[in-house]
Amino acid sequence: MAPRFDLQSHSTHSDGALPAAEVVQRAADAGVELLALSDHDTVSGVSEAIAAGERYGVRIVPAVEISAIDAGASVPRELHILGYNVDYTGALLTERLAEFLADREQRTLRMAAALKELGFELDEAQLDARVAAGKPIGRPHLAEAVLSAPANADRLEQEGIDDIGSLIRGYLIEGKPAFRLRETPTVAQAVEAIHEAGGVAIWAHPFWDVSDPEEVLATIDRFHALGMDGVEAFYITHTRENTELIAKRCAELGMLTTGSADFHGPENRQFSKFMAFDTFGIEPNLGPIG
């Protein structure tokens, strides 16, 4: 029997709303026994999370969520690869993540420029403060900078945009006018970096990024051939059909199946509660993570 787990959460070290220690405290309050702090392209909050886990009685899995380019798709796209049980203090992973994070930030700057070209003003002070603090800038921070600039208020109201999520969906996801694809790493490079750090690599929230079931299955097959260890089958937005499809294919291939509610903060419209996902009666296969 798997512990009460939630294997993806985010802190102020990337795009979450709370410090890492508070994320762990809230997870403990929710009854989580096994938690992963999986900030984007950084492990800078893991030590804080582990220390908090010892205080609050939560086992912390050292983790990271790497944004990667799926170059093998018919049209290149960005997907997220979770790395668990990584050596988060190792020089090799630190070097790899620094390279990935640099590209992530350059991509963010390209999207900021695109938003300006589209006529939006940005609250630069918020972005500058994160840079000065050595914290990464991602799409949520760009969205917040647009929402915080008073000059955008009328336009945002006309377009029905009233929070970070709706701004991202309107402008900063694939197919929208201010989205820009990052250049590195590829999925294969992300998997390699995770394995080099002694970890296991998991494809995060497949149906969040790919809608067609047959394409999801084909992608799982391709990633298995690359050495991917598993798939996040249990996810807050996955339906029973999504979950059963992924779990069945992973069982056939001998791959792990993990899950999360992708906690970003208590005020987030969609990702605000721990363990808010359903296994639909399927036993997870956490392997060495559990």
N, C-alpha and C positions, 0 to 999 in steps of 0.2 A: 504494500500500500504506500503510495507516494505521500510525502508530507504536504501540509497546506502550503502551496507554493505560488509565487508570482515572480516570473523570471524576466521581467523587463520593467524598469522604472527609471525616472529621470529627475535630476536635481539641477540646481543653479549652475552646476559645472557644464551643462549644455543648455537644453531648452526647457528644463523643469522650473517650477515656481518656488521650490523649497530647498533649503540647504540639505546636503546628503544625510546628516544626522536626523533631521526632522522627517525626511522621507522614511527612514528606518523606524523611527518612533511611531509614525502613523501606521506603518505596516504592522508593527507589533500590536498596536491597539486594535487593528482589524483582524488579528488572529493569524497573520502570516508566520509560518515557521521557516520557510526557505525563500530568500529574497535575492534578486540580482539588481544591483544598481548598474544600469547599462547606458551611461551617457554616450552621446554621439562623438565618436572619434577621439575619446579621451578616457583615461582611467584615473584622472586627478582626484576624483571623489571617493575612490574605492577604500583607501585607508580610513577615511572618516567614517564611511559606512560600516566597515568591519568593527571599528572601535565602538560605534553606536550599537551594532548588533550584539556585542558582548554585554553591553549595559542592559539592553532590552530583551535579550533572550531570543534573538533572531539569527539564524545561520545565514551569512552573506556569501554569495557566490561572486568572486571577482569576475567582472564582465565588462564588455564594451559593445556598442552598436556601431558598426562601420557602414557608411554609405558607399556603395560600389556600383560600377557601371556593368550592366549585363550586356556585354558586347556580342553574345551569342544569340540575342533575340533578333527578330526580323527588323525591328527598329530599336537601336540602343536605348536603354532606359536605366533609371537609377533604382536599385533595390537595396534593402538593408540586411546586413549579415551580422548576427549576434555571435560574439565569442565568449565562451564560458570557461571558467577554471584557468584563465590566462595568468601568466606570470606578470602581474601588473607592475612589478618593480624592476623588471628586466630591461637592460639597455636596448635590446633588439626591438622589443615591442614599442618602447618609448620613441625610438628613432622612426619606426614605421608610422606610428600614429602622428608624429610631428609632420611627416611628409603628407599624410592624408588630410590632416587638419589644415595645413597650409593651402591645399587645393580647395578644401571646403570653404575656407574664408575668401579665397579669390573668386570662387563661384558666387558667394554671397554678395561680394562687391559688384560683380557683373549684374546681379539681379537688382541691387540698389540703383545702379545706373539706369537699368531698364525701367524701373518704377518712375524715376525722375523724367525719363524720356516720355513716359506716358502721362506726365503732367502732375504727378504727386510730389508733395513736399515730404521730407523726412525729418523727424526730430533727431538731429545728429548728436545731441548731447547724450541721449540714452546709449547710442551705439558707441560713442567715444568712451563712455564710462566703462563699458564692458571690455573694450580693447585695453584701456588703461589698467584694468584689474587683471588682465591676462586671461580673460574668459572668451570662449569662442562666440562668434555671431552666426546665427542661423536664421532660417525663414521666420520663426516666431518673433525674433527680435526685429527683423525688418517690418513685419506686419505691425508690431507694436509701435514702431517709429512712425509709420504712416498714420495709424489711428490717433497718435498723440499730437500730431501737427494740426493746429486749429484750421489752417487753410483748406484742409481736405474734408472738413465736416459735411458741407452741403453735398459734395459729390458722393461721399460714402453713404449718406442717407438716401440719396436718389438711387443708388445701386443696391440698397438693402444690405450693406456691409456694416456690421455693428460689433464684431469681435475679431480676435486674431484668426480663429478658424475660418471664418467666412472670407476674410481678406486673402488668406493663403489659398483657399479653394478658388477664389475669383481670379487670382493673378500669379500665384507662385507654385503651382503644380504643373506637371507635364501637360502640354497642350494649351497652357494659358500664357498670356502675352509677356509676362516678366520672368517666366521660368528660364533658367539656364542650366544646362547639363554640366555636371562636374567632369573632369578629365581623368582622374585617377582616384582610387585603384579600380581595377576590374574585379569582378567577383572572384576569379581565380587568385588574384593577388591578395584579396582580403582573406580568403580561406588559407592561403599559404602563410600569411602573417599570423593568423590565429594559431595555426598548427606549430609554427616556429616558436610561439610563446607557450607551447604545451597545452593549448586549449582545444575545445571542440567548437565547430562552426555550425551555426543553425540559420536557415533562411527565415527571416522574420515576416510575420503577417502576410502570407502569400496573396490572399484575396483582397488585401488593402491596395495592392499595386497591380494585380492582374485579375481581370474579371472573368475571363473565359476558363471554365473548368478544364478543358482539354489542354489549354496552354499552360495552366498551372501544373498539370501532370507531366507534360513534356519538359517543363522547366525543372521540376524535381528530378526527372531522369537525367537531364543534362548536368545538374549540380551534383548529383550522386557520382557521375563520372569524373567530376572535378575533385572529388574527395570530400564534399560536404557531408557532415555527420548527421544532420537531422533537419527538421522543419518545425516551425512554431504552428502546430496544428490547432491548438486551443487559443482562441483570441477573442477579444471582446466583441468584434464586429463579425466574426465568423458564424454562419448559420450551421444548423445540424448537417446539412448536405455538404457544405464546405469542409467541415471537420471530419466527417466520415470519409470523404474522398481522400483527403490528405493522409489520415491515419492508416487507411487501407494500403495506399501506395507505399508509405513508409514501412509498414510491416512487411510488405513483399520485398522491399529492398534492404531490410535490416537497419533502417535509419531510426534515430531518436525522434520522439515527439514531445515538444515542450509547450508551455502556454503562459500567457500574461494578459493583464488588463492595461498594460502600457501607461502606468500612472505618471501624469505630468504635473498634477497639483490639484488641490481641493476645489478650485474654482473653474477648472477646465470643463467645458461642456460635455466632452465625451470620455476623457481619460482621467477621471477624478476619484475612482474607487478601486481598492485592491481586490483581487480575486473576482472581479466582475466579468468572468468568462465561464463558459460551460464546457464540460468535457463530454456531455451527452452520454454518460455511462461508459465511455472508453477509458481504459487504463493508460495513463501516460507512460512513456518509456523515456525516463530522464537519464538513464545510463549513469555515467560518472558524475553528472551534475547533481543528482539527488542523493 
